[in-house]
């Protein structure tokens, strides 16, 4: 909502009017006991539920990571390729500028493909623990449903019906 004011700023300027003060909407989040326990078990705060799923999974990862980190995975794939290119560079340069350009494009393509593979490897590592993925998904569905603030999806009547109006008050 605050971003809308940035879009209409030229309109205010056109009519020589001052842009009003922008105050974000008040927000609240109701955290039930199951969600609180889940946050404690995962070692995160309730506000973390608004993070992108992969980022949240990375924060929640247990200490059972494999020995090969994603950046190490990428480095091990690219190092031999870079070394071979370095060895072949004088021969390619001697063969002419056309071949040198082609080699640069090939290097860029290989680097791009390796980075995509390393990204897929990282996502696979993050998602390999299905229990963790499910737990994070359930937490996000309640605390930050559909990626929006909780109060925009669940109104107070929902919580009153679920937990009792006295509990909410």
C-alpha positions in Angstrom: 0.0 0.0 0.0 2.8 2.4 0.8 4.2 1.8 -2.7 1.1 3.3 -4.2 2.1 6.7 -2.8 5.4 6.5 -4.7 3.4 6.0 -7.9 1.1 8.9 -7.4 3.8 11.4 -6.3 4.0 13.0 -9.8 0.2 13.7 -9.6 0.7 15.6 -6.4 3.6 17.5 -7.9 1.5 18.4 -11.0 -1.2 20.0 -8.8 1.4 21.7 -6.5 0.2 19.7 -3.6 2.2 18.3 -0.8 2.4 14.5 -0.6 0.7 13.3 2.6 2.6 11.6 5.3 2.6 7.9 4.7 1.9 5.6 7.7 1.9 1.9 7.1 -1.1 0.0 8.2 -1.0 -1.4 11.7 -0.3 -5.1 11.7 -0.7 -7.9 14.1 -0.1 -11.6 14.2 -1.7 -14.2 16.4 0.6 -17.1 17.3 -1.1 -20.2 18.6 0.7 -22.6 20.9 1.4 -25.1 18.1 3.1 -22.4 16.0 5.0 -21.1 19.0 6.3 -24.7 19.7 7.1 -25.2 16.0 9.1 -21.9 16.0 11.0 -22.9 19.1 11.8 -26.4 17.6 13.0 -24.8 14.3 15.0 -22.1 16.1 13.3 -19.2 14.4 11.1 -16.2 15.3 7.5 -15.9 14.1 8.5 -12.9 11.9 10.8 -15.2 10.0 7.7 -16.9 8.5 7.6 -14.0 6.0 10.9 -14.9 4.5 11.1 -16.7 1.2 10.8 -20.5 1.7 14.3 -21.3 0.6 15.8 -18.7 2.9 13.6 -19.9 5.8 14.7 -23.5 5.2 18.3 -22.5 5.2 17.9 -20.9 8.6 16.2 -24.0 9.9 18.7 -26.5 8.6 19.7 -29.0 11.2 23.4 -29.7 11.7 23.4 -32.6 9.3 24.7 -30.8 6.2 26.7 -32.7 3.7 30.4 -32.0 3.5 30.1 -30.2 0.2 28.6 -26.7 0.4 27.0 -25.3 -2.8 29.8 -22.8 -3.4 32.3 -25.6 -3.0 30.3 -27.7 -5.4 30.4 -24.9 -8.0 34.1 -24.3 -7.4 35.0 -28.0 -7.9 33.2 -28.1 -11.2 34.7 -24.9 -12.6 38.3 -25.2 -11.4 39.3 -27.9 -13.9 37.5 -26.2 -16.7 39.2 -22.9 -15.9 42.6 -24.6 -15.8 42.0 -26.3 -19.1 40.9 -22.9 -20.7 44.0 -21.3 -19.3 46.2 -23.9 -20.9 44.5 -23.7 -24.2 44.2 -19.9 -24.3 47.6 -19.3 -26.2 46.6 -21.8 -28.9 43.2 -20.4 -29.3 44.6 -16.8 -29.5 47.1 -17.9 -32.1 44.3 -19.4 -34.2 42.6 -16.1 -34.6 40.2 -13.6 -33.0 37.1 -15.4 -34.3 38.0 -18.5 -32.3 38.9 -16.5 -29.2 35.4 -14.8 -29.3 33.8 -18.2 -29.6 35.9 -19.6 -26.7 34.8 -16.6 -24.5 31.1 -17.3 -25.3 31.6 -21.0 -24.5 33.2 -20.2 -21.2 30.3 -17.9 -20.3 27.8 -20.6 -21.3 29.6 -23.3 -19.2 29.9 -21.0 -16.2 26.2 -20.1 -16.5 25.2 -23.8 -16.7 27.4 -24.7 -13.7 25.9 -21.9 -11.7 22.4 -23.2 -12.5 23.4 -26.7 -11.5 24.9 -25.4 -8.2 21.6 -23.6 -7.6 19.7 -26.8 -8.2 22.1 -28.6 -5.9 21.5 -26.0 -3.2 17.7 -26.3 -3.5 17.9 -30.1 -3.4 19.9 -29.8 -0.1 17.4 -27.5 1.4 14.4 -29.7 0.5 15.9 -33.1 1.2 14.4 -33.2 4.7 10.7 -33.5 3.9 9.7 -33.2 7.6 11.4 -29.9 7.8 9.9 -28.7 4.6 6.4 -29.7 5.8 6.9 -28.1 9.2 8.1 -24.8 7.6 5.2 -25.0 5.1 2.6 -25.4 7.9 4.2 -22.6 9.9 4.2 -20.2 6.9 0.6 -21.2 6.0 -0.6 -20.0 9.4 1.7 -17.1 10.2 2.1 -15.7 6.7 -0.6 -17.3 4.5 0.0 -16.9 0.7 2.9 -14.7 1.5 0.8 -11.9 2.9 0.3 -10.6 6.5 -1.9 -13.0 8.5 -4.6 -10.5 9.2 -5.3 -10.1 5.5 -6.4 -13.7 5.2 -7.7 -14.6 8.7 -9.9 -12.1 10.4 -10.6 -11.9 14.1 -13.8 -13.9 13.7 -11.7 -16.9 12.5 -9.5 -16.7 15.6 -12.4 -16.2 17.9 -14.1 -19.3 16.4 -10.9 -21.3 16.6 -9.7 -20.3 20.1 -12.6 -18.6 21.7 -13.3 -14.9 22.0 -12.1 -14.7 25.6 -8.8 -16.2 24.6 -8.3 -13.6 21.9 -9.2 -10.7 24.2 
